[in-house]
């Protein structure tokens, strides 16, 4: 996908041969600049841990619990949401489509339809793409997880992958979920793959909420804070530092408002909070399913 004009100059120096020293300096400073705690480095089967798919310690080993899910936002609809014209055609990211997909993914009885859930994630991945080349690693891992889930959803066993609940029932009954260790001979299960997206969804939910409610905060700090709460506990030291570098290249508020296709801050806040409401609803329902089946810590 094309790179926004404002994104490339920020890290272009890091990609030049003479930029090695600058890169190492930023790597050192990023942890203190964004206040990300340090943990030991992580290797998985001889390779660095992946971004959204890091193996995580068990509850007993880490002494940590997954971040609690806050109550769902109860926000009144904003009149401008139906009155304002849609974004111009050709924009890769469409926030209304994302809102609609996540909202439609949860039924009245709490079932999560994976087709609509993945449609919401595809739009969210386009939002990550719009943040620039610094978020390339995050974007690749996100699209990889979406692709795996899409293959399950439309594959031979697709009837068992229509909803989150039917997927969990099918994979548990057929021994497809590794609860204690990830076997190299097994492809990643749908439950494990969706869990990685589920964790990342909380990070993005918190970031959008902070962006819509905290006045004056720079997006880089808000994104780092959300990452610290939602995703950092699952990631190695190296991944945390890569994240810190990406956050330092975060576009400004006005640039993000352009991505959201809004001009005024009050419209941006309303858009962000409406989006958070849709994301929070599907996140909380998914969290309940994973909690009930003790799957929040799948390796």
C-alpha positions in Angstrom: 0.0 0.0 0.0 1.2 3.6 -0.6 3.0 5.4 2.1 1.7 8.7 3.3 3.9 11.6 2.3 4.3 12.7 5.9 5.5 9.3 7.1 8.6 8.5 5.0 10.9 11.4 6.2 10.5 10.5 9.8 12.4 7.2 9.7 14.2 7.5 6.3 17.4 8.3 8.1 17.2 5.1 10.0 17.2 3.1 6.7 20.4 4.7 5.4 23.9 3.1 6.0 24.9 6.1 8.1 21.8 5.8 10.2 22.9 2.8 12.3 24.1 4.9 15.2 20.9 7.0 15.2 18.8 3.8 15.2 20.7 2.3 18.2 20.4 5.7 20.0 16.7 5.8 19.4 16.4 2.2 20.5 18.1 3.1 23.8 16.1 6.3 24.4 12.7 5.0 23.3 12.1 3.0 26.5 12.7 6.0 28.7 11.0 8.4 26.4 7.8 6.4 26.2 8.2 4.7 29.6 8.0 1.1 28.4 9.2 -1.4 31.0 12.0 -3.8 30.1 11.8 -7.6 30.1 14.1 -10.3 29.1 14.6 -11.0 25.4 12.4 -13.7 23.9 13.2 -16.5 21.4 10.7 -19.0 20.0 12.0 -22.1 18.2 15.3 -20.2 17.6 13.7 -17.1 16.2 12.7 -13.8 17.6 9.1 -13.7 18.9 6.6 -12.4 16.5 4.6 -9.2 17.1 1.0 -10.3 17.7 1.9 -14.0 18.2 4.4 -13.9 20.9 4.4 -17.0 23.2 3.5 -15.9 26.6 4.2 -17.3 30.0 1.5 -19.2 31.9 -0.4 -17.5 34.6 1.6 -19.5 37.2 5.0 -18.5 35.6 4.3 -14.8 35.2 2.1 -14.0 38.2 0.1 -11.7 35.9 -3.5 -11.7 34.7 -4.7 -10.5 31.4 -5.9 -6.9 31.5 -9.4 -6.6 32.8 -12.0 -5.5 30.3 -13.7 -2.2 31.3 -17.4 -1.9 31.1 -18.8 -1.3 27.6 -19.2 2.4 26.7 -22.8 3.5 26.8 -22.8 6.4 24.4 -25.8 8.1 22.8 -25.6 8.3 19.0 -24.4 11.6 17.6 -26.7 13.3 15.0 -23.7 14.3 12.8 -22.9 10.6 12.2 -25.9 10.4 9.8 -25.9 14.0 8.7 -22.2 14.3 7.6 -21.3 13.1 4.0 -19.2 10.0 3.7 -15.5 10.1 3.1 -14.5 10.6 -0.6 -14.3 7.4 -2.6 -10.9 5.9 -2.9 -9.9 6.2 0.7 -8.4 2.9 1.8 -9.6 3.2 5.5 -13.3 3.7 6.1 -14.1 4.2 9.7 -17.9 3.9 9.3 -17.4 0.5 7.6 -15.3 -0.6 10.6 -17.9 0.6 13.1 -20.7 -1.2 11.2 -18.8 -4.4 10.9 -17.9 -4.7 14.6 -21.4 -3.6 15.6 -22.9 -6.3 13.4 -20.6 -9.0 14.6 -22.4 -9.4 17.9 -25.9 -10.8 18.0 -28.5 -10.1 20.6 -27.6 -13.3 22.5 -23.9 -12.6 22.5 -22.7 -14.7 19.6 -19.7 -13.3 17.7 -20.0 -13.7 13.9 -16.4 -14.2 12.6 -17.2 -12.9 9.1 -18.2 -9.5 10.3 -15.5 -9.5 13.0 -12.9 -10.1 10.3 -14.4 -7.4 8.1 -14.0 -5.0 11.0 -10.4 -6.1 11.5 -9.6 -5.6 7.8 -10.6 -1.9 8.1 -8.7 -1.6 11.3 -5.6 -3.0 9.6 -6.0 -0.4 6.9 -6.0 2.2 9.7 -2.7 0.8 10.9 -1.3 0.9 7.4 -2.3 4.6 7.2 0.1 5.4 10.1 3.1 4.9 7.9 6.1 2.7 7.3 7.1 2.7 11.0 4.1 0.5 11.6 5.0 -2.0 8.9 5.9 -4.8 11.3 2.6 -4.4 13.1 0.7 -4.2 9.9 2.3 -7.4 8.5 1.5 -9.4 11.6 -2.0 -8.1 11.7 -2.7 -9.1 8.0 -1.1 -12.5 8.6 -3.5 -13.2 11.5 -6.5 -12.0 9.5 -5.5 -14.2 6.6 -5.2 -17.3 8.8 -8.7 -16.7 10.2 -10.1 -16.0 6.8 -8.8 -19.3 5.5 -10.5 -21.1 8.4 -13.8 -19.2 7.8 -14.0 -20.0 4.1 -12.2 -23.4 4.2 -13.4 -27.0 4.2 -14.5 -26.8 7.8 -16.0 -23.3 7.4 -19.3 -24.2 8.8 -17.6 -24.6 12.2 -16.0 -21.2 11.9 -19.2 -19.1 11.5 -19.1 -17.8 15.0 -16.6 -17.6 17.8 -18.6 -20.0 19.9 -18.9 -22.7 17.2 -15.1 -22.4 16.5 -14.2 -22.9 20.1 -16.6 -25.9 20.4 -15.2 -27.5 17.2 -11.5 -27.0 17.9 -11.7 -28.1 21.6 -13.7 -31.3 20.7 -11.2 -32.2 18.0 -8.1 -31.6 20.0 -6.9 -28.7 17.8 -6.1 -26.3 20.7 -2.8 -26.5 22.4 -3.4 -25.4 25.9 0.1 -25.9 27.3 2.7 -25.8 24.5 2.6 -24.9 20.8 3.6 -28.0 18.8 5.6 -27.3 15.7 3.8 -29.9 13.7 0.4 -28.2 14.4 -0.8 -25.2 12.4 -1.9 -22.3 14.6 -5.5 -23.0 15.8 -8.3 -20.5 15.1 -8.6 -20.0 18.9 -5.0 -19.1 19.3 -4.9 -16.8 16.2 -8.1 -15.0 17.2 -6.7 -14.5 20.7 -3.8 -12.5 19.2 -6.2 -10.3 17.3 -8.3 -10.0 20.5 -5.4 -8.7 22.5 -4.5 -6.2 19.8 -8.1 -5.0 19.7 -7.9 -3.9 23.3 -4.8 -1.9 22.6 -6.4 -0.1 19.7 -9.6 0.4 21.6 -7.7 2.0 24.5 -5.7 4.2 22.1 -8.8 5.5 20.2 -10.5 6.1 23.6 -7.6 8.1 24.9 -7.3 10.0 21.7 -11.0 11.0 21.9 -11.1 11.9 25.6 -7.6 13.3 26.6 -7.1 16.8 25.3 -3.7 17.9 24.3 -2.0 14.5 24.6 0.2 13.7 21.7 -0.8 10.5 19.9 2.6 8.9 20.4 2.3 9.1 24.2 -1.4 8.0 24.1 -0.6 5.0 21.9 2.3 4.0 24.1 0.2 4.2 27.2 -2.5 2.0 25.6 0.1 -0.5 24.5 1.6 -0.6 28.0 -1.9 -1.5 29.4 -3.0 -4.0 26.8 -0.1 -5.6 24.9 3.2 -5.0 26.6 2.7 -7.9 29.1 2.8 -10.4 26.3 5.8 -9.1 24.4 9.6 -9.4 24.8 12.0 -6.6 25.4 12.9 -6.4 21.7 9.3 -6.2 20.6 8.6 -3.5 23.1 11.5 -1.4 21.8 10.4 -1.8 18.2 6.9 -0.7 19.3 8.5 2.4 21.1 10.2 3.4 17.9 7.0 3.1 15.9 5.1 5.2 18.4 7.8 7.9 18.1 6.9 8.2 14.4 3.1 8.5 15.1 1.5 11.3 13.1 0.0 14.3 14.8 -3.6 14.7 15.8 -4.5 16.8 12.7 -2.9 14.1 10.5 -4.9 11.4 12.3 -8.1 13.5 11.9 -7.4 13.5 8.2 -7.2 9.7 8.3 -10.6 9.7 10.1 -12.0 12.0 7.4 -13.1 14.7 9.9 -12.1 18.3 10.0 -13.1 19.5 13.5 -12.0 18.1 16.8 -15.5 17.7 18.1 -16.4 15.6 15.1 -13.2 13.6 15.6 -14.0 12.9 19.2 -17.6 11.8 18.4 -16.2 9.5 15.7 -13.6 8.0 18.0 -16.1 7.4 20.8 -18.6 5.8 18.5 -15.9 3.5 17.3 -14.8 2.6 20.8 -18.4 1.7 21.6 -18.6 -0.8 18.8 -15.1 -2.3 19.5 -15.8 -2.5 23.2 -19.0 -4.5 22.7 -17.4 -7.2 20.6 -14.3 -7.3 22.8 -16.2 -7.9 26.0 -18.3 -10.7 24.4 -15.1 -12.3 23.1 -13.4 -11.9 26.5 -16.3 -13.8 28.1 -15.9 -16.7 25.8 -12.2 -17.0 26.2 -12.5 -16.7 30.0 -15.2 -19.4 30.2 -13.0 -21.8 28.3 -9.8 -20.8 30.2 -8.1 -19.7 26.9 -6.8 -16.3 27.8 -3.2 -17.6 28.1 -2.9 -20.0 25.1 0.8 -20.4 24.2 
